[in-house]
Each structure stands twice: as structure tokens, then as C-alpha cells.
């Protein structure tokens, strides 16, 4: 049987295990404000827009480890969750618009395989201090780190240096005062 859009919207859940689905539907757990923990199916490849948006207590006491085969996190998928530590899988290719906006994360490592980070993906993360982008071909949209007052450094691969156009473009996309570092 299929799961209808917004099946659990606003339901008072504390935890859930997700099995047998490779795609989490849009808005499935939207505004489940007491949801604290999710056990993902290891085969989950796609998390649709607003799937966990507004789940204010989600992962407030634990590390959020996303499934090993996850490829896409759509717009607003985790907007406003409580997670402070998020582990993104190497399989990830795309982070959607405002996907992690308003979360409590402090540091984030964007894996090498991520091809694009959409507008505002990490905006309004008031506690975000550092970002490491491991891929040298990652396309970064505008305002990805908008309104992140604690952000001090964005570290990118040294290979970015070979294209001054890429570096200048990236400098225009990170907030003023944030140090751009290069790693080997």
C-alpha cells in the first residue's frame, strides 16, 4: 500500500522506523513537533520536500545519520529540526532549497559527491560555525549561508584555486567576514 501525502502531518509521534520505501513522500511528517528520532531504511535514496519540516525536536539528543544510499534531499526537507550534528552520506548528490534552514547544526561537512547546494540550504542556522565542502565541482547557489551569524570559515578543496572564476563566484556567495580556506 502507498503512503498518502501528509499522512502523519501534525501527529504526536516520538519516534519512527522507516522501512521498505526508497523515497519519503513530500510533507509526510510535516509539523510532527514532538518527533525526536527516526530510523531510516538503508535503501532510502530520496527525501521529498517538507518531509520533516517543522519537526522541532527531531534529533535534539543525537547525531542525525542519513542513509548510506541517499542521493537527494529536497527543499525544506529538514527545515527547523533540532539536530546539532548531521552526517551526510557520500552518496548524496543534491541538497535542496532551505533543506536544513533553521537547524541547530554547528559544523557541516558536504561530501565530495554533492553536485549542487540550492538557495538558502543552510540559511538561518544561528549556531553554524564552520562548513567544509569536499567536492571541487560543487555548484553553490545564492544565500546558502544567509543569516548564519556564528559562521567563521568555509573550507573548500585546493583544486578550486585553479579557476579564479570559481573562487570569485564563491566569495560572492558566502557572507562578508567569513574566512574562505583551502584544503589539500
MARBA-3410 file (N, C-alpha, C, O; in Angstrom, 1 decimal):
184
0.8,-1.2,0.0,0.0,0.0,0.0,0.9,1.2,0.0,2.0,1.2,0.5 ~ 0.4,2.3,-0.6,1.1,3.5,-0.7,0.8,4.4,0.5,-0.1,4.2,1.3 ~ 1.7,5.4,0.7,1.5,6.3,1.8,1.0,7.6,1.3,1.6,8.2,0.4 ~ -0.1,8.1,1.8,-0.7,9.3,1.2,0.1,10.5,1.7,0.6,10.5,2.8 ~ 0.1,11.6,0.9,0.7,12.8,1.2,0.1,13.4,2.6,-1.1,13.4,2.8
1.1,13.8,3.4,0.7,14.3,4.7,0.0,13.3,5.6,-0.8,13.8,6.5 ~ 0.2,12.0,5.5,-0.4,11.0,6.3,-0.3,11.3,7.8,-1.2,11.0,8.6 ~ 0.9,11.7,8.2,1.2,11.9,9.6,1.3,13.3,10.0,1.8,13.7,11.1 ~ 0.9,14.2,9.1,1.1,15.7,9.4,0.5,16.1,10.7,-0.7,15.9,11.0 ~ 1.3,16.6,11.6,0.9,17.1,12.9,0.6,16.0,13.9,0.2,16.4,15.0
0.8,14.8,13.6,0.5,13.7,14.5,1.6,13.7,15.7,2.7,14.0,15.4 ~ 1.1,13.3,16.9,2.0,13.4,18.1,2.8,12.1,18.1,2.5,11.2,18.9 ~ 3.9,12.0,17.3,4.8,10.9,17.3,6.1,11.2,18.1,6.5,12.4,18.1 ~ 6.7,10.2,18.7,8.0,10.5,19.4,9.1,9.9,18.6,10.2,10.4,18.5 ~ 8.9,8.7,17.9,9.9,8.1,17.1,9.3,7.2,16.1,8.1,6.8,16.2
10.1,7.0,15.0,9.5,6.2,13.9,10.7,5.5,13.2,11.8,6.0,13.1 ~ 10.4,4.2,12.7,11.3,3.5,11.9,10.7,3.4,10.5,9.6,3.1,10.3 ~ 11.5,3.8,9.5,11.1,3.8,8.1,11.7,2.6,7.4,12.9,2.6,7.2 ~ 10.8,1.7,6.9,11.3,0.5,6.2,10.6,0.4,4.9,9.5,0.9,4.7 ~ 11.3,-0.2,4.0,10.7,-0.7,2.7,10.3,0.5,1.7,9.7,0.2,0.7
10.7,1.7,2.0,10.5,2.7,1.0,11.8,3.4,0.6,12.6,3.7,1.5 ~ 12.0,3.7,-0.6,13.2,4.3,-1.1,13.0,5.8,-1.2,14.0,6.5,-1.4 ~ 11.8,6.3,-1.2,11.5,7.7,-1.3,10.5,8.1,-0.2,9.4,7.5,-0.1 ~ 10.9,9.1,0.6,10.0,9.6,1.6,9.2,10.7,1.0,9.7,11.7,0.6 ~ 7.8,10.5,1.0,7.0,11.5,0.3,7.0,12.9,0.9,7.3,13.1,2.1
6.6,13.8,0.1,6.5,15.2,0.5,5.6,15.4,1.6,4.4,14.9,1.6 ~ 6.1,16.1,2.7,5.2,16.5,3.8,4.8,15.4,4.7,3.9,15.5,5.5 ~ 5.4,14.2,4.5,4.9,13.0,5.3,4.8,13.2,6.8,3.9,12.8,7.4 ~ 5.8,13.9,7.4,5.9,14.1,8.8,5.9,15.6,9.1,6.3,16.0,10.2 ~ 5.4,16.4,8.2,5.3,17.8,8.4,4.6,18.2,9.7,3.5,17.8,10.0
5.4,19.1,10.5,4.8,19.6,11.7,4.6,18.6,12.8,3.7,18.8,13.6 ~ 5.3,17.5,12.8,5.2,16.5,13.9,6.2,17.0,14.9,7.3,16.5,15.0 ~ 5.7,18.0,15.7,6.6,18.8,16.6,7.2,18.0,17.7,8.2,18.4,18.2 ~ 6.7,16.8,18.1,7.3,16.0,19.1,8.2,14.9,18.6,8.7,14.1,19.4 ~ 8.2,14.7,17.3,9.0,13.6,16.8,10.5,13.9,17.1,11.1,14.9,16.8
11.2,12.9,17.8,12.5,13.1,18.2,13.5,12.2,17.5,14.7,12.6,17.4 ~ 13.2,11.1,17.0,14.1,10.2,16.4,13.5,9.4,15.2,12.3,9.1,15.2 ~ 14.3,9.2,14.2,13.9,8.4,13.0,15.0,7.4,12.7,16.2,7.7,12.8 ~ 14.6,6.2,12.5,15.5,5.2,12.0,15.2,5.0,10.5,14.1,4.5,10.1 ~ 16.1,5.4,9.7,15.9,5.4,8.2,16.2,4.0,7.7,17.1,3.3,8.2
15.5,3.6,6.6,15.8,2.5,5.8,17.1,2.7,5.1,17.3,3.8,4.6 ~ 18.0,1.8,5.1,19.4,2.0,4.5,19.3,2.2,3.0,20.2,2.7,2.3 ~ 18.1,1.8,2.4,17.9,2.0,0.9,17.2,3.3,0.5,17.0,3.5,-0.7 ~ 16.9,4.1,1.5,16.3,5.4,1.2,17.2,6.2,0.3,18.3,6.5,0.7 ~ 16.7,6.7,-0.9,17.5,7.4,-1.8,17.0,8.9,-2.0,17.8,9.7,-2.4
15.8,9.1,-1.6,15.2,10.4,-1.9,14.3,10.9,-0.7,13.4,10.1,-0.3 ~ 14.6,12.1,-0.2,13.7,12.6,0.8,13.1,13.9,0.2,13.7,14.8,-0.1 ~ 11.8,13.8,0.1,11.0,14.8,-0.6,10.8,16.1,0.2,11.2,16.2,1.4 ~ 10.3,17.1,-0.5,10.2,18.4,0.1,9.3,18.4,1.4,8.3,17.7,1.4 ~ 9.7,19.1,2.4,8.9,19.3,3.6,8.6,18.0,4.4,7.8,18.0,5.2
9.4,16.9,4.1,9.1,15.6,4.7,9.2,15.7,6.2,8.3,15.1,6.9 ~ 10.1,16.4,6.8,10.3,16.5,8.2,10.3,18.0,8.7,10.7,18.3,9.8 ~ 9.8,18.9,7.8,9.8,20.3,8.1,8.9,20.6,9.4,7.8,20.1,9.5 ~ 9.5,21.4,10.3,8.7,21.8,11.5,8.8,20.7,12.6,8.1,20.9,13.6 ~ 9.6,19.7,12.4,9.7,18.7,13.5,10.8,19.2,14.5,11.9,18.9,14.4
10.3,20.1,15.3,11.2,21.0,16.2,12.1,20.2,17.1,13.1,20.7,17.6 ~ 11.8,19.0,17.5,12.6,18.2,18.4,13.4,17.1,17.8,14.1,16.3,18.5 ~ 13.3,17.0,16.5,14.0,15.9,15.7,15.5,15.9,15.9,16.2,16.9,15.6 ~ 16.0,14.8,16.4,17.4,14.6,16.7,18.0,15.6,17.6,19.2,16.0,17.5 ~ 17.3,16.1,18.6,17.8,17.1,19.5,18.8,16.5,20.5,19.6,17.2,21.1
18.8,15.2,20.7,19.6,14.5,21.6,20.6,13.5,21.0,21.3,12.8,21.7 ~ 20.6,13.5,19.6,21.5,12.5,19.0,22.0,13.0,17.6,21.5,14.0,17.1 ~ 23.0,12.3,17.1,23.5,12.6,15.8,22.5,12.2,14.7,22.0,11.1,14.8 ~ 22.3,13.0,13.7,21.4,12.6,12.6,22.3,12.0,11.5,23.0,12.7,10.8 ~ 22.2,10.7,11.4,22.9,10.0,10.3,22.0,9.6,9.2,21.0,8.8,9.4
22.2,10.2,8.1,21.3,9.9,6.9,21.7,8.6,6.2,22.8,8.2,6.3 ~ 20.8,8.0,5.5,21.0,6.7,4.9,22.2,6.7,3.9,22.4,7.7,3.2 ~ 22.9,5.6,3.9,24.1,5.4,3.0,23.9,5.6,1.5,24.8,6.0,0.8 ~ 22.7,5.3,1.1,22.4,5.4,-0.4,21.6,6.7,-0.7,21.2,6.8,-1.9 ~ 21.4,7.6,0.2,20.6,8.8,-0.1,21.3,9.7,-1.1,22.5,9.9,-1.1
20.5,10.1,-2.1,21.1,10.9,-3.2,20.5,12.3,-3.2,21.2,13.3,-3.6 ~ 19.3,12.5,-2.8,18.6,13.8,-2.8,17.9,14.2,-1.6,17.2,13.4,-1.0 ~ 18.2,15.4,-1.1,17.4,16.0,0.0,16.7,17.2,-0.6,17.3,18.2,-1.0 ~ 15.4,17.1,-0.8,14.6,18.2,-1.5,14.4,19.4,-0.6,14.8,19.4,0.6 ~ 13.8,20.4,-1.2,13.5,21.7,-0.5,12.8,21.5,0.8,11.8,20.8,1.0
13.3,22.2,1.8,12.7,22.3,3.2,12.6,20.9,3.9,11.8,20.8,4.8 ~ 13.3,19.9,3.4,13.1,18.6,4.0,13.3,18.5,5.5,12.5,17.8,6.2 ~ 14.3,19.2,6.0,14.6,19.2,7.4,14.6,20.6,8.0,15.2,20.8,9.0 ~ 13.9,21.5,7.4,13.8,22.9,7.9,13.3,22.9,9.3,12.2,22.4,9.6 ~ 14.1,23.5,10.2,13.7,23.8,11.5,13.8,22.7,12.5,13.3,22.7,13.6
14.6,21.6,12.1,14.8,20.5,13.1,15.8,20.9,14.1,16.5,21.8,14.0 ~ 15.9,20.1,15.2,16.8,20.4,16.3,18.2,19.9,16.2,19.0,20.1,17.1 ~ 18.5,19.1,15.2,19.8,18.4,15.1,21.0,19.4,15.2,21.0,20.4,14.6 ~ 22.0,19.0,16.0,23.2,19.8,16.1,24.3,19.2,15.3,25.3,19.8,14.9 ~ 24.2,17.8,15.1,25.2,17.1,14.3,24.6,16.3,13.3,23.7,15.4,13.6
24.9,16.6,12.0,24.3,15.9,10.9,25.4,15.2,10.1,26.4,15.9,9.7 ~ 25.3,13.9,9.8,26.3,13.2,9.0,25.6,13.0,7.6,24.7,12.2,7.5 ~ 26.2,13.6,6.6,25.7,13.5,5.2,26.5,12.3,4.6,27.7,12.2,4.7 ~ 25.8,11.4,3.8,26.4,10.3,3.2,27.2,10.7,1.9,26.9,11.7,1.3 ~ 28.2,9.9,1.6,29.0,10.1,0.4,28.2,10.0,-0.9,28.5,10.5,-1.9
27.1,9.3,-0.8,26.2,9.1,-2.0,25.4,10.3,-2.4,24.8,10.4,-3.5 ~ 25.3,11.3,-1.4,24.5,12.5,-1.7,24.9,13.3,-2.9,26.1,13.6,-3.0 ~ 24.0,13.7,-3.7,24.3,14.5,-4.9,23.7,15.9,-4.9,24.2,16.8,-5.5 ~ 22.5,16.1,-4.2,21.8,17.3,-4.2,21.2,17.7,-2.9,20.6,16.8,-2.2 ~ 21.4,19.0,-2.5,20.8,19.5,-1.2,19.9,20.6,-1.7,20.3,21.6,-2.2
18.6,20.5,-1.5,17.6,21.4,-2.0,17.5,22.7,-1.2,18.1,22.9,-0.1 ~ 16.7,23.6,-1.8,16.5,24.9,-1.2,16.0,24.8,0.2,15.0,24.2,0.5 ~ 16.7,25.5,1.1,16.3,25.6,2.5,16.2,24.3,3.2,15.4,24.1,4.2 ~ 16.9,23.3,2.7,16.8,21.9,3.2,17.1,21.8,4.7,16.4,21.1,5.4 ~ 18.1,22.5,5.2,18.5,22.5,6.6,18.3,23.9,7.2,18.9,24.1,8.3
17.6,24.7,6.6,17.4,26.1,7.2,16.8,26.0,8.6,15.9,25.3,8.9 ~ 17.4,26.9,9.4,16.9,27.0,10.8,17.2,25.8,11.7,16.7,25.7,12.8 ~ 18.2,25.0,11.3,18.6,23.9,12.2,19.6,24.4,13.2,20.0,25.5,13.1 ~ 19.9,23.5,14.2,20.9,23.9,15.2,22.3,23.4,15.0,23.1,23.4,15.9 ~ 22.6,23.0,13.7,23.9,22.4,13.4,25.0,23.5,13.7,24.8,24.7,13.6
26.2,22.9,14.1,27.3,23.8,14.4,28.4,23.7,13.3,29.1,24.7,13.0 ~ 28.6,22.5,12.8,29.6,22.2,11.7,28.9,21.3,10.7,28.1,20.4,11.1 ~ 29.3,21.4,9.5,28.8,20.5,8.5,29.9,20.2,7.5,30.6,21.1,7.1 ~ 29.9,19.0,7.1,30.9,18.5,6.0,30.0,18.1,4.8,29.2,17.2,4.9 ~ 30.2,18.8,3.7,29.5,18.5,2.5,30.3,17.5,1.7,31.4,17.8,1.3
29.8,16.2,1.5,30.7,15.2,0.8,31.0,15.6,-0.6,30.4,16.4,-1.3 ~ 32.1,14.9,-1.0,32.7,15.1,-2.4,31.7,15.0,-3.5,31.8,15.7,-4.5 ~ 30.7,14.1,-3.4,29.8,13.8,-4.4,28.7,14.8,-4.6,27.9,14.7,-5.6 ~ 28.5,15.7,-3.7,27.4,16.7,-3.8,27.7,17.6,-5.0,28.7,18.3,-5.1 ~ 26.8,17.6,-6.0,26.9,18.4,-7.2,26.4,19.8,-7.1,26.8,20.7,-7.7
25.3,19.9,-6.2,24.7,21.2,-6.1,24.1,21.4,-4.7,23.5,20.5,-4.1 ~ 24.2,22.7,-4.2,23.6,23.1,-3.0,22.7,24.3,-3.3,23.2,25.3,-3.8 ~ 21.4,24.1,-3.1,20.4,25.1,-3.6,20.4,26.3,-2.6,20.9,26.3,-1.5 ~ 19.7,27.4,-3.1,19.5,28.6,-2.3,19.1,28.4,-0.9,18.1,27.6,-0.7 ~ 19.7,29.0,0.0,19.3,29.0,1.4,19.4,27.7,2.1,18.8,27.5,3.2
20.1,26.7,1.5,20.1,25.3,2.1,20.5,25.3,3.6,19.9,24.5,4.3 ~ 21.4,26.2,4.0,21.8,26.3,5.4,21.5,27.7,6.0,22.2,28.1,6.9 ~ 20.6,28.4,5.4,20.3,29.7,5.9,19.6,29.7,7.3,19.0,28.7,7.7 ~ 19.8,30.7,8.1,19.2,30.8,9.4,19.6,29.8,10.4,18.9,29.5,11.3 ~ 20.8,29.2,10.2,21.4,28.3,11.1,22.2,29.1,12.1,23.4,29.4,11.9
21.6,29.6,13.1,22.2,30.5,14.1,23.4,30.1,14.8,24.2,30.9,15.3 ~ 23.7,28.7,14.9,24.8,28.2,15.6,25.9,27.6,14.7,26.9,27.2,15.1 ~ 25.7,27.7,13.4,26.7,27.2,12.4,28.0,28.0,12.4,28.0,29.2,12.3 ~ 29.1,27.3,12.7,30.4,27.9,12.8,31.3,27.6,11.7,32.1,28.5,11.3 ~ 31.3,26.4,11.1,32.2,26.1,10.0,31.5,25.1,9.1,30.7,24.3,9.4
32.0,25.3,7.8,31.5,24.4,6.7,32.7,23.9,5.9,33.6,24.7,5.7 ~ 32.7,22.6,5.6,33.7,22.1,4.8,33.1,21.5,3.6,32.2,20.6,3.7 ~ 33.4,21.9,2.4,32.9,21.4,1.1,34.0,20.6,0.5,35.0,21.1,0.1 ~ 33.8,19.3,0.4,34.9,18.4,-0.1,35.0,18.3,-1.6,36.0,18.0,-2.1 ~ 33.9,18.6,-2.3,33.9,18.5,-3.8,34.4,19.8,-4.4,34.0,20.9,-4.0
35.2,19.6,-5.4,35.7,20.8,-6.1,34.8,21.2,-7.3,35.1,22.2,-8.0 ~ 33.7,20.4,-7.6,32.8,20.8,-8.7,31.4,21.1,-8.1,30.5,21.3,-8.9 ~ 31.3,21.2,-6.8,30.0,21.5,-6.2,29.5,22.9,-6.6,30.3,23.9,-6.5 ~ 28.3,23.0,-7.2,27.7,24.3,-7.5,27.0,24.8,-6.3,26.2,24.1,-5.7 ~ 27.3,26.1,-5.9,26.7,26.6,-4.7,25.9,27.8,-5.1,26.4,28.8,-5.7
24.6,27.7,-4.8,23.6,28.8,-5.2,23.8,30.0,-4.2,24.6,29.9,-3.3 ~ 23.0,31.0,-4.5,23.0,32.2,-3.6,22.4,31.9,-2.3,21.5,31.1,-2.0 ~ 22.9,32.7,-1.3,22.4,32.8,0.0,22.3,31.4,0.8,21.5,31.2,1.6 ~ 23.2,30.5,0.4,23.2,29.2,1.0,23.4,29.3,2.5,22.9,28.6,3.3 ~ 24.3,30.3,2.9,24.6,30.5,4.3,24.1,31.8,4.9,24.7,32.4,5.8
23.0,32.3,4.3,22.4,33.6,4.7,22.0,33.6,6.2,21.4,32.6,6.6 ~ 22.2,34.6,6.9,21.8,34.8,8.3,22.3,33.7,9.2,21.6,33.1,10.0 ~ 23.6,33.4,9.1,24.3,32.5,10.0,25.4,33.3,10.7,26.6,33.3,10.3 ~ 25.0,34.0,11.8,25.9,34.9,12.4,27.1,34.3,13.1,28.1,35.1,13.3 ~ 27.2,33.1,13.4,28.3,32.4,14.0,29.3,31.8,13.0,30.4,31.4,13.4
28.9,31.8,11.7,29.8,31.2,10.7,31.1,32.0,10.6,31.1,33.2,10.3 ~ 32.2,31.2,10.7,33.5,31.8,10.7,34.3,31.4,9.5,35.1,32.2,8.9 ~ 34.2,30.1,9.1,35.0,29.6,8.0,34.2,28.7,7.1,33.4,27.9,7.5 ~ 34.6,28.8,5.8,34.1,27.9,4.8,35.4,27.3,4.1,36.2,28.1,3.6 ~ 35.6,26.0,4.2,36.8,25.4,3.7,36.4,24.6,2.4,35.5,23.8,2.4
37.2,24.9,1.4,37.0,24.2,0.1,38.2,23.6,-0.4,39.3,23.9,0.1 ~ 38.1,22.6,-1.3,39.4,21.9,-1.8,40.3,22.9,-2.5,39.9,23.9,-3.2 ~ 41.6,22.6,-2.4,42.6,23.4,-3.1,42.4,23.5,-4.6,42.8,24.5,-5.2 ~ 41.8,22.5,-5.2,41.5,22.5,-6.6,40.7,23.7,-7.1,40.8,24.1,-8.3 ~ 39.9,24.3,-6.2,39.2,25.5,-6.6,40.1,26.6,-7.0,39.7,27.5,-7.9
41.3,26.7,-6.5,42.3,27.7,-6.8,42.6,27.8,-8.3,43.0,28.8,-8.8 ~ 42.5,26.6,-9.0,42.8,26.6,-10.4,41.9,27.4,-11.3,42.2,27.7,-12.5 ~ 40.7,27.7,-10.8,39.8,28.5,-11.5,39.4,29.8,-10.7,38.6,29.7,-9.8 ~ 40.1,30.9,-11.0,39.8,32.1,-10.3,38.3,32.5,-10.4,37.8,33.1,-9.5 ~ 37.7,32.2,-11.5,36.3,32.5,-11.7,35.4,31.8,-10.6,34.5,32.3,-10.1
35.8,30.5,-10.3,35.1,29.7,-9.3,35.3,30.3,-7.9,34.3,30.5,-7.2 ~ 36.5,30.7,-7.6,36.8,31.3,-6.3,36.1,32.7,-6.2,35.4,32.9,-5.1 ~ 36.1,33.5,-7.2,35.4,34.8,-7.1,33.9,34.6,-7.0,33.3,35.3,-6.2 ~ 33.4,33.6,-7.7,32.0,33.3,-7.6,31.6,32.9,-6.2,30.6,33.3,-5.6 ~ 32.4,32.0,-5.6,32.2,31.5,-4.3,32.3,32.6,-3.2,31.5,32.7,-2.3
33.3,33.5,-3.4,33.4,34.6,-2.4,32.2,35.5,-2.4,31.8,36.0,-1.4 ~ 31.5,35.6,-3.5,30.3,36.4,-3.6,29.1,35.7,-3.0,28.0,36.3,-2.7 ~ 29.2,34.4,-2.7,28.1,33.6,-2.1,28.2,33.3,-0.7,27.3,32.8,-0.1 ~ 29.3,33.7,0.0,29.4,33.5,1.4,29.4,34.8,2.1,29.8,35.8,1.5 ~ 28.8,34.9,3.3,28.6,36.2,3.9,30.0,36.9,4.2,31.0,36.3,4.3
29.9,38.2,4.2,31.1,39.1,4.5,31.6,38.7,5.8,30.8,38.4,6.8 ~ 32.9,38.7,5.9,33.6,38.4,7.2,33.8,37.0,7.5,34.5,36.6,8.4 ~ 33.3,36.1,6.6,33.6,34.6,6.7,34.9,34.3,6.0,35.0,34.7,4.8 ~ 35.8,33.6,6.6,37.1,33.3,6.0,36.9,32.1,5.1,36.3,31.1,5.4 ~ 37.4,32.3,3.9,37.4,31.2,2.9,38.8,30.5,2.9,39.8,31.1,2.7
38.8,29.2,3.3,40.1,28.5,3.5,40.2,27.4,2.4,39.1,27.0,1.8 ~ 41.4,27.0,2.0,41.6,26.0,1.1,42.3,24.8,1.8,43.1,24.9,2.6 ~ 41.8,23.6,1.4,42.4,22.3,1.9,43.0,21.6,0.8,42.7,21.8,-0.4 ~ 43.9,20.7,1.2,44.6,19.8,0.2,43.7,18.6,-0.2,44.1,17.8,-1.0
END
